[in-house]
Amino acid sequence: MDYISQNKLSVAGVLFRFVNDELLPSTNIDPKKFWSCLSKYAHELAPKNKELLEVRENLQKQIDIWHKNKKDKKINLKEYSNFLKKIGYLKKESKKFQIETKNVDHEISKIAGPQLVVPVMNARYALNAANARWGSLYNALYGTDVISETNGAERRKKYNRIRGEKVIEYARNILDAYVPLQKTSWKNIPGIPKVENNQLNLKLKNPKQFVGYAKKLNNLSSLLFVNNNLHIDITFDPDGTLEVFNPEGNQDKAAIHDIFLESAITTIMDHEDSVAAVDAKDKVLGYKNWLGLMKGNLQTEIQKNGKKFIRQLNPDREYVSTNGNNIKLHGRALMLNRNVGHLMTNPSILLKDGSEIPEGIMDAFITTAAAIHDFKNKGNSRTNSIYIVKPKMHGPDEVAFANLIFEKVEKTLELKKYAIKIGIMDEERRTSVNLKECVRAVKNRVVFINTGFLDRTGDEIHTSMEAGPMIKKGSMKTSKWISAYENNNVDVGLRCGFSGIAQIGKGMWAAPDKMADMIEQKINHPKSGANCAWVPSPTAATLHALHYHQLDVFSKQKELKNKIATKLTNILTIPIADRPKWSTKEITKELENNTQGILGYVVRWIDQGVGCSKVPDINNVGLMEDRATLRISSQHIANWLHHGICSKEQVLKTMKKMAKIVDKQNVRDPALKGYASYKPMSDNYDTSIAFKAACELVFHGRAQPSGYTEPILHLNRLLKKI
């Protein structure tokens, strides 16, 4: 890697040129000042970063010793809590307070809805996610298992009119439920409605739900409604001239071409768990895409159904209101940027002693500078706010450190104080049990707290590694600690005044092909009081949006505000198995499930640089996998190895067996088209970097900081690239 010396920094040439030639022009930020300040603050902050990581390790050592000393004894939660307080793991809660965040966009403060997470290094995915603010209900229904394939309604290569009728019926039921008419049903509308003198000829039960319309050549082209602050756009095709993406529209007696729902209200452009960025080239690709989104000029060539076209950001949507004024609705999701946490360093920039810069510090300066380009056109934030999601922080001191980083960035880039807003991922145990104090540390810039239950499970296992063998991975979802953790996140958010200001979020639906199950189950997230929840795709966003029509989350939050708070002891309940007597068959099944998931993800990460994708599980069900799921599986096996539930030989034998299965799955997986030819791990286990990395994650899992997978993944990906 070529480095350029700049203010006691050694900067990779590709990054230096990107910053000077693309990032800073048109921002009024002098490059000399940028590099000077970055050098000053990186050298000032890096030692503090290191100290915080040492605190993590020291606390973990003390917890390990405590559990070793209590071996074979039932854990007394009061005694355990006192111990955690004594060592500084549990912080004393101070007086009540309310967050004071200002200049928050309505997508965060006033609208409850789905949140999409997408790897920013893939321009196509990033654009699709930004454009997922509006989604086709017809497409979402026709293409998923929400609509049953019984009675001739199968999904076929050619359009199935029977299935189309089912889609239309389902959509009409949606309209009847959330935009009901007086004395009749949307199913009975015989033709295109009329708008005269800006008034709709249909009588709604709530007339205020009709907010506008659009016309083309004097023909009605769409009707705009609102429910729970979410818009519904019914589009018409009276003369059959619209391009037919949704053929079911052509068989609709009212000539409804489609129903568009506001879907992904916010989108997280991810530089962390869903990407594989290990060097300057990787980082610049992600930064460039984020810059393009902020400038509004990101585009990429797409090939679909044999046709090539350019994908770019959607324009805003325009309508005429009921009083004749023009209405403009945002055409894109409000975009947040997930930086990396405090753990990792990156070779893109070297400090004066030759050490790598903490990656989170680099991310903060560069992604914020990119967002300044949005201040002119306000294509993203209308309040000139910059939204950064900060993951994997352990406790209030680390959150306060993130706040300090942002203060330095604001000073460097001459931004208003608190222009940078923070989203706290509640995904580490020390953050969960100190969440109120974590929020207090950023009470002037916090815009969300989100339960990242996947990473949180990995940390739960690692933190209590010495306490005993953990319950099976599948049982974690119903264990006492996880429900307490999820409830506590909402409790703290509501008590700290999040409602109407900030998001209280819930985690990912991990099965993109199981949308019928999502429709049935994910309503529990808004019912819990969460005003956003993660989805894996634009289609899932459109379907999950229906839950926010079904339930007014802000009213639900008022109901929940004064409920009895979650007990800390429930969160601290460790999910160890009580005198486990698992059969050899049960143990084998658990190991096979875990190792298959590890190998299926790692081989793509190491060999292809794919940070997140739909990976077939042991039953060939496609699941969205990222580093968080990898952390769980690797830590779970490490725990069972440590406590003698299984042996190293047994695990290695299972790894080799499942590698053969993963190889077969990947050979026929269309998701890998366009990448280099897949190289089977099972051809030579000793030379496969991916296989050796997967083994290292398990056999050295206990030694990994907080059980994180990044150090091993990054090292082996760099080896693969060489």
Summary of the structure (lengths in Angstrom):
residues: 722
radius of gyration: 26.0
end to end distance: 11.3
largest distance: 80.3
contacts: 2450
relative contact order: 0.12
helix: 47%
strand: 18%
